[in-house]
Each structure stands twice: as structure tokens, then as C-alpha cells.
Amino acid sequence: MLIDTGRVLRVIAEMPGGQQASAAMFASAYAMDESAVAEAVTELAAHGYVDLSPVACEGGPMILGVTPRGRAWVHTHHQQQRH
């Protein structure tokens, strides 16, 4: 299943600061496919947009938060949508 990695990044950026979630918890909370979210966050981490824990849990990759690069992308994308 394909998933919009930009949407995943935007939703992660909206998580309260310091909140961590496994890909499975994230997928469940936002009604997304668990395996697609795991794939998306892995891809986002590979490109430096999110931080993942070096140790995965049984719920998949553990999302630690959005990097400054990821926040900049979200901000730029939000500005483009407003115009």
C-alpha cells in the first residue's frame, strides 16, 4: 500500500513535543495502514526528516520526533498550500 510520506511527516510534526510512538501506535491513532507507516517513517528517517530509536519495538520503528530538516519541510509545504 502506498502512503503519502508528506502526510505522515506533517502528522508526526503535530505530535506534542517529547511524545514518542511506535509506527503501530501512530498508524492506529491516525487510521493509517501499519506496514505503510513503518515503511514511510523508515524512508523519512533515511532522508533525515525524522528521528527513530535505534532499537525497534514489537510495534515497529519507534518515532522519536521530527528533525529540524523535517520541520523546515513541513513549514515550507504549509506556506505553499496557503498561496
N, C-alpha and C positions, 0 to 999 in steps of 0.2 A: 504494500500500500504506500503510495506517495503521500508525503505530508509537506506542507509549506513550512520550511525551516525558519523563514522570517516570522511566521505567526508564532512558532514555538519560542523563538528568541524574544519577541515582544511580550509574550505571556510570562516568560521567566523574568524579564526585566521588571514586570509589575509585582513580582513576589516581594513581600516585605523584606527589608534588609536583614541579613543574617539567617533567613529561613533557608533550610536545605530540604530537598525532596528527592526521592528516588524517581527514576523515569516512570515506574509503575504508578507511584502515588500521584505524580504530576499528570499522567495520562488519565487516571481515574477522576481526578478533580476537575479536569477541563474537557472531559468527554472526548478523548483522543485515543487512537489505537496505540497500545502499549509498545509493540515492537517498532512501530513507525517513530514514536517519540524517542525510544532508545537509539535508533539509527540517526535521527535528527540531532540529538544532543551530542552524540559521538562526532558527527560531522562538524557541528558548530564548535566543539572543543578543538578539533583538529585544525580549524582555521583561526583559533584564538578569540572566539566570541563569547564562550562560557568557560567556567572552571568546573572540572569534575574531580571528585575524590579519586585518588589513585587506586582505591580499593572499591570495587563494585559490591553491592549488596544483592540479596536474592531478588530484589525488585528492579535490578538493572543498574545502570550507571547512577551514581549519586551526584545530583546537581548542586554545586556549591554557590553558584551565582553567575552574574554577567560580568565580563571583564570591561575595562574602560573602552576597549575597541568595540565590544558589543553594544555598550550604552551609546557610543557615538553613532553606530549604525542605526539603532532604534531612533535616536534623536533626529538624524538626517532623514530617515524614512518617514517619520511623523511630519516633519516640515514639508516634505514633498507632497504628502497626501493632503495637507491643508491648502496648498496652492492649486 
